[in-house]
Amino acid sequence: MSRIGPRYRVQFRRKREGRTDYQHRLKLLRSDKPRLVVRISLKHVIAQIIRATPGGDLTLASAYSKELGGLGWKGSTSNTSAAYLVGLLCGYRALKAGVKECVLDLSMRSPTPQANAFAALKGALDAGLQIPRGEGVLPSEERLRGEHISQFAAKLKSDDEDAYRARFSLYFKRGLSPEQLPEHFNQVKQAIITQYGG
């Protein structure tokens, strides 16, 4: 079909840019439930509970991985452990805002099982939100605690000390040994539960 003439309709800008799938968004909006929107960048994780209104989207609760530093987190702000903690924090804030159930919104991101977005989902579920999900998409407890990072760091340290120091330089700069990440994760998780879960 020719793209010239009165019958051709220009797509919405966000559709042309590949940033919004409007058919998928419409299905989410028809559920008439708030959306748990998880966005992951190279350095941060953002989780928000958003309700669609005729005047535009309304953010009911949110959490950002940079906030974890105020709770004592010294690890990376974009790994699986940080995503879980952000989801947990957002889930508790959503409960205080009166939200009890929602649906997961990954936008254009492919739903890869056990990805960081599903770690944030697991955090929101552990906070007490009811969110539908498929079987086998949630990361294991060992991965959430960062045991894979701890084991990799221990192996790298025994193989090449210089590569170990270079790879985990940010951890050392913040005063955390990567081998201690699972214990540190448990401490920060407990701090979030104590401060927001009560």
N, C-alpha and C positions, 0 to 999 in steps of 0.2 A: 504494500500500500504506500502511496506517495505521502511524504511528510510535508507536502506543501498544500496550502489551501485551508478553508475554514474548518475542516473536520479534525485537523491536528490540534491536540491539546497539550500544552506544555505541562510537564509533571511538576509537582511541588519541589521547591529548592532542596529540601532535606532528602527527598527521594532521589533527586538527580545526583546529590553528593554521596548517596549511599549511607546516610546517617539514620534514617527512619524507615522502618517497614510498616506502612500505614495499615495494611490488612492485619498484621499481627497485633499492632497497637489497638485496633478496633475490637479484636477478640478479647483482649485484656480488659478494655473499658466496658464491654458488655457483661463482664462478670460482676460488675457493680461492687467490686472490692478494691481497697487500696492496693497499690503496687509496691513491692519491695524492689527498688531499683538499685542494682549493684553495678558500679563502674570501677574499673581497675586500670590504672595508668602504670607507667614504668616505675614510679616512685610511691604511689599512694593508692589507697582503697577508699571508696566512698560508698556508703549505704544510706538510702533514704526511703522513707515511707511516704508515698505520694498518692493523694486522692485527686481524681479528675473532677473539675467543676466546670459549669458553662463559662465562667470567667477566666478559666485557665487552671493549670495544675497547682495544687496546694500541698506544700510540704508539711507533714504532720510531725515527723521525727527524722533525725539524721545523725550520722556519726562519720568521722573522718579519721583516717589512720594517724594523722599528725597529732590528734588528741591523745593517743596512747602514751606519748612521752610524758604527759602530765600524770599518768597513772603508773609510771615507773618503767614503761617498755623501752628496752634498749636495742631490740633486734631490728630487722628490716621492716619498713612500713609498707611493703608490697608483697610479702610472701604469704604462704598459706596460713601460718599462725596469726599474722596480723589481720588477714581477711576474716578469720574466725572471730577474733576479738572485736573487730569493728561490727560484725553482724550481731554479736552478743550485746554490745553496747547499744546499737540501734534498736534491737529487739526490746530491751528493757525500757528505753525511752518511748517506744511505740506503745507499750503496755500502759505507761503512765499517761500517754495521750489518749487512751481509750480504744486503741486498736487491738483487736483480738485475732483477726485473721486477715490474710492478704494473699496476693499471688506474686510470683517471681517474675521480674521484667529484666531480661538480659539484652534487650534491644537487638542490635545486629550481631552480637557476639554469638559464636557457635556454642551450643550447649555441650561442651566436652565433659564427660563424667570425671569427678574428683578434681575439677579445676578450682581456682581460687574463688570464683563466683559462688560455687557450691559450698565452699568453706564458710563464706559469709552467710549463706542460707542455713547451714548447720548451726551457726552461732545464734541466728534469729530463732530457730526452732528450739534450741536449748534455753533461750530466754523465756519461752512460753508461747510464742506466736504459732498459729495454725496455718501452715502453708502447704499446698499440695505439691508433691514431687514424685519422680519416678524412682524405682528401685535401683540401687547401685550407683547413684549419682553423687552421693555424699562421700567426702574423703574419710579415711580411717582415722581413729583416735590417735594412732602413732604419728600419722602425717600431720594432723592438726597441731600436735605438740612440737613438731619440728625435729622428730627423732631422725628423719632422713638427712637433715642438715647436720645434725650432731655426728652421725656415723660417717658422713662424707668428710667432715672436718677432721675427724680422728684419723681417717685413712690418708687424707692429704698431708696431714702433719707428719705421719710416719714415712711417707714417700718423699715429700719435698717441702722442707720448712719454709723456704722463701716463697713458694707458690701459696702455701697456707697463709702466711702473713699478708701477702698481697690480696688474696681472694677475700679474706675476712677482715680487712683493714678497718672498715666502718664499724664492725662489732667491737674491735679492740679500742677504737677511738671513743666509743661510748662506754667502755668499761665492762664488756661482756665477752666471755670466752664462748665460741660457738658450740663447744661441747656441752655447755651448761644451759643451752636454749630450752630443752624440755622442762627443767626445773623452774627457769625464769618465766616461761609461759604459764605454768601452774600458779605462780605467785601473782602475776598480773591478772589472770582470769579470776582468782579468788578476790583480788582487790576490786574488780568490776562488780562481781556478785555482791560483795559486802556493801559497796557504795551505792549501787543502782538497783540491786535485786530485792532489797528489803521492803 
